[in-house]
Amino acid sequence: MQDEPPQQQGDGERGSAVVEFIGTAVLLLIPLIYLVLVAGRLQAGAFAAEGAAREAARAMVTASSTGQGLARAHTATAIAFADQGFDRGAAHEPGVLTFECSADPCLTPDASVGVRVRLEVPLPFVPSGLRGWVPLAVPVEAGHVAVVDRYADVGG
């Protein structure tokens, strides 16, 4: 009979630390990576809303008529959304762009025009079919106030 070396305690566990480390790392890294993606998307939404509000207010107060100002504000909002990777068409949806004027008509010299932009930022990698059942978007809002030039020659 051949002498076998005495078995050391824990030989059956050899290499399991690597497997446990990889399993734990995957379980922790996947949610962390998703959190970073969501935070980045929300930051892009905040940039888009802030830029859209500022440019829409500027477009409105520099227009020669209220109708032209509204059209220019919607276009400025669509461009700001597209700059951050959002749908340009969202700028024309109801409730996305709202105006509040301190005078009537809105473009009266020295009047202030307040603009509020609301953008729904969808969570990344969520199927569109699931979005119909559960609201999986975060609303982001921004506002800006601009003043119509005192010497502006503005039509109705």
Residue, then its C-alpha position, 0 to 999 in steps of 0.5 A: m500500500q502506497d502512503e498518501p500524503p496527509q490531506q490538508q484542511g481546506d483543499g476542497e475549498r481551493g480556488s473558491a475565493v476567486v469565484e466568490f470575488i467574481g460573483t460579488a463583483v458582478l453583483l455590485l458592479i452591474p447596479l453601480i454601472y446602471l446608476v452611473l448611466v441613470a445619473g448621466r442621463l438625468q444630468a443630460g436632461a437637466f442640461a437640456a431643460e435649462g438650455a431650452a428654458r434660457e433659449a426659449a425665453r431669449a427667442m420669445v423676447t427678441a421676436s417681433s410678434t408673439g406668434q413668431g416668438l412662440a414658433r422660435a421658442h419651440t424651435a429653440t427648445a427642440i434644438a436644445f433637446a436634440d443637443q443632449g440626445f432627446d427627441r426633438g418632437a418632445a418640444h411640441e408636446p403639450g405641457v413641455l413649454t409654458f409661458e407666463c407674461s407679466a403684461d398683455p400683450c406678452l411682448t410689451p416693452d419692459a414686460s417680463v416673460g417667464v418660460r418653464v420647460r418640463l422634460e420626461v427623462p426615460l430610464p435607460f434600457v427599459p423596453s418601451g412596452l414596459r413604459g406603457w404599464v409603469p411610468l419609468a421616466v423622471p420629470v426634469e423642469a427648468g425655468h427662466v425669466a427674460v425681459v422685453d427690451r424697453y425700446a423694442d418695436v414689437g407687433g401683436 
